[in-house]
Amino acid sequence: MHYLVTGGAGYIGSHICLRLTELGHGVTVLDDFSSGHRWAVTGHEVIEADLRDLEQLRRLLSGCDFDGVFHFAAKSLVGESGKKPVYYFQNNVSGTANLLEVALEQGWRDCVFSSTAAVYGNPTTETIAETQPLKPINVYGQTKRVMEELLSAVHAQGNCNAACLRYFNAAGAAPEQGLGEWHEPETHLIPNILRRAAGDDLALTIFGDDYATPDGTCIRDYIHVLDLADAHIKAMELLHQQGGFYRLNLGNGRGYSVREVLGACEQAVGVPIAHTVGARRPGDPARLVADATQAGEVLDWQPIRDLQAIVESAWAWEQQRRAMAQV
Ligand SMILES: NC(=O)c1ccc[n+]([C@@H]2O[C@H](COP(=O)([O-])OP(=O)(O)OC[C@H]3O[C@@H](n4cnc5c(N)ncnc54)[C@H](O)[C@@H]3O)[C@@H](O)[C@H]2O)c1
């Protein structure tokens, strides 16, 4: 098979490209490198393009024959999305509409799409199943909900098959293959803890230790990026075999508290990591954990890497990343 991977120069997309090529598939990356990295696409065919530019997409993609599209390209900073809603809707929603327009013209039918747990907003149950109402509380989540609706509408016309994969927190790396997470700014907990451990001058604060959780800190669902990659590939295979439209949560279904994550990082690093405890952040729910039962059944998939495997791989990657940053 040969696949188009939008956002393939980004964190998650680059790991999917890795797994696809390990499985013998061909990969073409489409990316504007607005947050992706050129080193992350070494060895892949690359089309440098901005999804917002329909004519450019038509010019560069017409005549290309892909067996399916993995669609990762998006802006995903929650804080920024609130400050730049028009930009987020243009990039994420209009960009997806343009991609679908070209996909329909070219006859690529199967699309695996990066959705997010942010489509749910604040949950009303202990674990979040796909039946939970979609009430995003930020612009980023709103754009992803609309992107899902767009795919659903195109599917309803009989023109595409799609799997919208709602993931919680992707983490971990593939250091042996020289891949890992590198966002600037970095907003994710694990890379920030490890940057602090490696000596970066950043404030590490636990926001609230008085939640109704076993150790008082918030619980979130982390999933290794290579487990995510395998779920994406299984979703694409499902679309090839039986078509359809799917909305599936991807998570480990257990959840880890901030203190557990910090403890796992300290074990990986081998020394205590300096941090402070601050006040709760407004709007932070105590627990955001996936019920990923449906994905397990539909995709015949389970995450196999635990929190310690996630942070060990992220720590090994952090050493490489710092060496690359110094060059
Ligand atoms: N990282 C997570 O924990 C997480 C959780 C849930 C959902 N997601 C979703 O997964 C996807 C990938 O996330 P990530 O962490 O790898 O992000 P990332 O920023 O590392 O990757 C996104 C990629 O898309 C590219 N891109 C953005 N806008 C583009 C455009 N208009 N045209 C072409 N390329 C464009 C960027 O250059 C980048 O390479 C995103 O859609 C994100 O919303 C991520």
The ligand as an ORCA input file, in Angstrom:
! r2SCAN-3c Opt
* xyz 0 1
  N      -0.095     15.059     20.908
  C      -1.208     14.643     21.514
  O      -1.172     14.221     22.672
  C      -2.530     14.660     20.771
  C      -3.696     14.273     21.459
  C      -4.895     14.248     20.758
  C      -4.945     14.610     19.429
  N      -3.808     15.010     18.792
  C      -3.876     15.364     17.366
  O      -2.928     14.582     16.667
  C      -2.409     15.306     15.553
  C      -0.893     15.317     15.624
  O      -0.478     15.878     16.855
  P       1.057     16.145     17.143
  O       1.235     16.223     18.605
  O       1.871     15.211     16.353
  O       1.204     17.627     16.539
  P       2.422     18.280     15.730
  O       2.242     19.752     15.831
  O       3.701     17.698     16.176
  O       2.123     17.802     14.238
  C       1.208     18.459     13.390
  C       1.835     18.528     12.010
  O       0.901     19.132     11.109
  C       1.585     20.113     10.304
  N       0.576     21.105      9.891
  C      -0.188     21.892     10.685
  N      -0.991     22.665      9.935
  C      -0.746     22.351      8.625
  C      -1.264     22.801      7.385
  N      -2.181     23.772      7.304
  N      -0.797     22.252      6.240
  C       0.151     21.266      6.277
  N       0.693     20.806      7.435
  C       0.239     21.347      8.595
  C       2.677     20.658     11.222
  O       3.766     21.249     10.551
  C       3.096     19.393     11.973
  O       4.125     18.698     11.284
  C      -3.022     16.698     15.616
  O      -4.114     16.727     14.718
  C      -3.512     16.801     17.053
  O      -4.620     17.643     17.150
  C      -2.595     15.048     19.433
*
